[in-house]
Amino acid sequence: MFTIAFVGAGSVEFTRQLLRDVLSFPELSGCSISLHDIDPERLEVAAGLARLATGDSGARIRTSLTRREALEGADVVVNMVAIGGHEATLRDFDVPESFGLRQTIGDTLGIGGIFRGLRTFPFLEQLAADMLAVCPDAWLLNYTNPMAMNIQYLATVAPRLKAVGLCHSVHWTIHDLSALVGVPHEEVDFLSAGVNHQAWILRWQHEGRDLYPALDAAIAADPELARRVRVDLYRRLGFYPTETSEHSSEYVPWYLRHESEVERLRIPVRDYATISAGNVATYEKTRDSLAAGESLPQLADDAVEYAPQVIHSLVTGRQRTIQVNVANHGLISNLPEGAAVEVPATLDRLGVHPHRVGALPRQLAAVNRSFLNVVELTVAAAVEGDPAHVRHAALCDPATAAALTVGQIDDLVAAMTTAHGDLLPAALRTR
């Protein structure tokens, strides 16, 4: 019996969506589902949703508050853990804001991404150790951000672990761009590569026809389209970025520091703080509805996540191509060796097989390298136990360096270290 372990299953809406998608495949209807969370209430809610999702499918459900117990016998482990939850997310926004630093999402790069990574690394190290002890052949499918930092950290501290990062941003970028130019998404051929949340659409075609001229025409016909960060990046760099404008604005030094650019490009400052609060409200409503025996809102029919596709391919051998985040070992030649990159990969019964892309256009690689400098220094801070590298990462972060003086950056790192306290690795708690 194929066993799927969900770690952080208390992220109930996402767990529910993944379970629905997994069980939509007849070949997976009899699988074993193992749910783990450290919060008893959230785990019970997740179990209730799992029972509804599985119905009479034949799938078995087990729950555990103990991670290693939940992982025993797993073939695939899906990680959705958010260390510190909503309160830590608010600190990621509130402390930098008190220094005058704007953020939009704060979960990938920037000061928020740095500290989200640092508080996640101890958990990842423990998760990897548990997997190598009780399910060493299992695949770890990571959804937790900051994706690039987490994958690069895992590749450094647990190189034997079969870990890949999954993100739907490329899928939805291609889906929405295809709709914009009036071409069926399922008929489009594309190539995307770079780093997570800052990859690029290198080729985009329909029946051999380059679709970029059609995108140029659509932008020219609608001035409001140009009032978005990702469109501005596309017009200046020549290739469309794969993540939303909200994300993209805080990975470069050009936008958030300027009030005029925030207005021109309609950048929603503190956007994820609002989204995070909404996630808490959704959980509470789901918990209460489940307890009262009330019907739950319908799940989106068009949700597309990669984990169910990976699992189905591992079980059936069906070949698919998706985007994955893995360590760069000869995949993108002008990005650092060992860095976490996002590339296409083939799925089959044997696993996940990343594709070699070669060299990115120079301007794209240059922007990605600025991103990866922050990733490398953040990972090094944790691996080497050196708090100086936390400051180095903040100093090298494009948006932070554009907005604050070096003294302010030092003070901000000290304030964030105090704010996150025991969530950080012990060696990095020195201000």
PyMOL commands that set and color helices and strands:
alter all, ss='L'
color gray80, all
select helices_A, chain A and resi 12-23+26-28+40-54+67-71+85-98+110-134+147-157+169-180+185-187+212-221+223-226+229-237+245-248+259-264+271-291+306-316+362-384+388-396+398-403+406-423+426-428
alter helices_A, ss='H'
color red, helices_A
select strands_A, chain A and resi 3-7+32-36+60-64+76-79+139-142+162-165+188-195+198-206+209-210+240-241+320-327+340-348+351-354
alter strands_A, ss='S'
color yellow, strands_A
deselect
rebuild
show_as cartoon
